Amino acid sequence: MNIEQGLRFIAGVVILVSLSLAVTFSPYWLILTAFAGLNLLQSGLTNWCPMVAVLKWLGLPACSSHEHPTASAASGRRAGTC
């Protein structure tokens, strides 16, 4: 698992857990769902996410070009990056 996969996994878990908690206990748990969604939105716009630093600290490897066959100059990505 690399940083990009870890980030997607954590976002999915946070959203599913918060939805389950909202259905089971209180709709106020949807605030966590909204926070996760807003964080994904700002990450997409700014290409910065605080969770990436945590995942790097945990030792997850960075993405490599062989994991992203579509990564190219046309997509605005350099080879070997996420």
N, C-alpha and C positions, 0 to 999 in steps of 0.2 A: 504494500500500500504506500502510495506517495502522498505528498502534501495535498494535491488537488483532490485525490480520492478521499483522503481523511477529512478534508473540509466539507465535501459534499455529504459524506456519511454523517458527520456531526450535525450539520444543518438538518438533514432528514430526521435524525433521531430527536433533535430538539423540537421540531415541528410536530412529529407524531406523538411524542410524549405530552407536549403542551395541549394538543387537541384531545388526547385521552383524559388528561386532568380536567380540562374544561367541561367535557361531557360528564365525567364522573363526579366532580366536586364543585367547581365554580366557573362561571364564564369569564371571570377575571384572569384565568390562565391564558386566555386568548391574547392578552397583552404580550406574553412571551412569544406567541406565534407571530404577532405583528412585529416585535423586535427582531426576530430572526429574519423575517421577510424584508424589513427595512435594511438590515445589515447586508443581506444578499444584494439588494438593490444598490446601496452605496458602494459595495465591493465591485459590482459590475461597472459602475460609472467611474470609480477612482482607481481600480486595480490595486486596492489596499484593503487588507482585512486583519484585524488584531489576532484572530485565531491562527493565522499563518505563523506568527512568531511563536505561539504556544506549541504548534505542531513541529516547528523546527527545533525547539528546545527539547521536545520529546524524542527527537532523533529521526523523524520521518524524512526520507530522502526527497530531494527536489524532483520535479518532473524531468523526463528526458525526451529527446526528439523521437526516439523509437516508440514511445508510448503514444505519441500524437502524430500519426501519419499526415494529418492535414495541417500541421504547424508549418507555416511558411511565411515568407516576406509579404505575400498577398494578404494574409490574415493579420498582419501587424505584429506577428510574434517572431522572435528569434529562435533558431533551432536550440533545443536544450532547455527551453523555459516552458512554464505552464501557460 
